[in-house]
Amino acid sequence: VLEHDLSVPFCQALEELGKRAPTDLSFAILGDRPADFAAPYPITGFSPPHEQMGRRAVHLLVALLQTAHSKHSPVSQGRHEVLPCIPFPGATIGPPPVSLAG
């Protein structure tokens, strides 16, 4: 998984190495595709819910500050949350190469 601003140089490096996605490897970007995104082919990716992530982070921080000296604070409980990322289609994810598949 790459940040979108690394995807174009990554595609260029793949080309220089004679590699291509998804034939030789699979990759995706994490984050929204900018309007001026200019990759050589459609890159598969996932768009995280930024607003929801921020909201949950603030709630967690408030809870942490309110219970900072408690053994039951969210951090001492190993708190984490999974939020859904919206996938967007592309051409960079596929099955493993035949030489690695079996």
GICORWO-V614712 format. One record per pair of residues at least 12 apart in sequence whose ideal C-beta (glycine too) atoms are under 7 Angstrom apart, sorted by sequence separation. I is the first residue (numbers start at 0). J is the second residue. D is the distance in whole Angstrom. If there is no record, write none. Layout:
I:J:D / I:J:D
This chain:
32:44:7 / 28:42:5 / 59:73:6 / 29:44:7 / 31:46:5 / 27:43:5 / 28:44:4 / 29:45:6 / 30:46:7 / 27:44:5 / 30:47:7 / 27:45:6 / 29:47:7 / 59:78:7 / 6:28:5 / 1:26:6 / 3:28:5 / 55:80:6 / 2:28:7 / 0:27:5 / 1:28:5 / 2:29:7 / 3:30:5 / 2:30:6 / 10:38:6 / 0:29:5 / 3:32:6 / 10:39:5 / 3:33:6 / 7:37:7 / 52:82:6 / 7:38:5 / 51:82:6 / 6:38:6 / 3:36:7 / 48:82:5 / 48:83:7 / 6:42:5 / 47:84:5 / 46:84:6 / 45:84:4 / 46:85:5 / 45:85:7 / 45:86:5 / 46:87:6 / 44:87:5 / 43:88:6 / 44:89:6 / 43:89:3 / 42:89:5 / 41:89:4 / 43:91:5 / 41:90:5 / 42:91:5 / 43:92:4 / 40:90:5 / 32:87:7 / 27:91:6 / 26:91:5 / 27:92:6 / 25:91:6 / 25:92:5 / 25:93:6 / 21:91:6 / 20:91:4 / 21:92:6 / 21:93:3 / 23:96:6 / 22:96:7
